[in-house]
């Protein structure tokens, strides 16, 4: 008797069980429920996702499992057939790498009805934007070395590879809310943003009271800054009386600062702690970009107060995983721990991807730079040091999370140094521990020395993991070959550039601007089911 062909959703769960991948929430999302497995010798194996086909819908009804419970052995018996079905199919889009950029695009295209195959050579989601457990961290930075027992258990750690926070009113939040990916996430506000000046760390004020007490500005300078912000607040493009003789499109930011008589130290504070520029090149450019960045910063503070940043519990790796979950719900097929050995072309145009002896065909391919090295160029390097601390960062009032900006001019450099720190309160490490990342753009042949000023602010460092990576971008727009390569993660402390890259790739792939459609909430979906 010929076996019926399982739906994509069930296939994803079958392969997940066979590979030992844990994703209980995904089981729930597609109508499967978790079943307690028989306890074995391996405690971690006993806690995996063991679904049964108790849900409704085409994917469930077409599955060959009936309503029987299955375990990993059962799943393995189906995997060979599943993979053959997957590889013999034609896809609209193949995505290589599960970084945040790739997962957002995978989710968006799946929601739009595209048939998506998403692969990653790693056995975890996130690529360079992943959050790793201890074993994965040591495997990446210290191959062959086991983590010390004193550090605790794997499941207590979600260690970010890149130091980024989310602007509360930023574009990434709009992506999350419009797709309702927030249903899979929980967030916590970052306690504060700090600025380094004259050898000291000072909190960036977020209230009028803090501004009056702040040591970052003198009394006279505070009045000038107040007039500057009143100008921004009152600006109306159609009303010349609010322009103060300035044209934000034509005047440079240096000219705007000069108009209000702001001192160089104040310019540093505004340009680097609020507009979050990496260097001083912005001073020679149109003021519009910087003014927009300042408005975003202020609006993000206004949204929740205290600081402009929020952070997902369990680490930044939750962001790509959540968009991957969205894609899977809408029929996307996922393969972790699967190498992409070759991107295949015919007449100079992408037609598929080869993995071993298997070939999957597609009209378009998206990938991160590591999958198409010959299609990218390096625009610089970034050095990052992941540091384990057993205390809060000194001079931050024992804050459980902070960002510290060390402006370039304080160090005689061309680029700022950033410090980002989270703690056990964010479910990323054991109790009473903090994880800090110090980073900057590399300017010399001694990258680690370039972040010494940031490391010095941390106090005693229990352990440290340093990486130096290329900042890469595609050499072509991809429209000729239909291969669309994302940019690697830059040194900015937020995700706005990632969102810009997503919108750019979408525009080049479809010829249209990305318009995020509001996805129904869980309550709306349930109401629709009840009314059906």
Secondary structure, DSSP 8 states (H G I E B T S, - for coil): -------HHHHHHHHHHHHT---HHHHHHTT-EE------S-HHHHTS--EES---SHHHHTSTTTT----HHHHHHHHHHHHHHHHTSEEEEEEE--SHHHHHHHHHHHHTT--EEEE-SSSSS-GGG-EE-HHHHHHHHSTT----GGG--GGG--EESS---EETTSHHHHHHHHTTGGGG--EEE--EEEEEETTEEEE---SHHHHHH-TTS-HHHHHHHHHHHHHHHH--TT-GGGSTT--TTTSBHHHHHHHTT--HHHHHIIIIIIS--SSSGGGGSBHHHHHHHHHHHHHHHHHHSS-SEEEETT-THHHHHHHHHHHHHTT-EEESS----EEEEETTEEEEEEETTEEEEEEEEEE-GGG-GGGEEEEEEEEEEEEEESS--TTSTT-SSEEEEE-HHHHT-SS-EEEEEEEGGGTSSSTT-EEEEEEEE--SS-GGGGGHHHHHTT-S-SEEEEEEEEEEEESS-STTTTEEE-----S-SSSHHHHHHHHHHHHHHHSS---------HHHHHHHHHH-
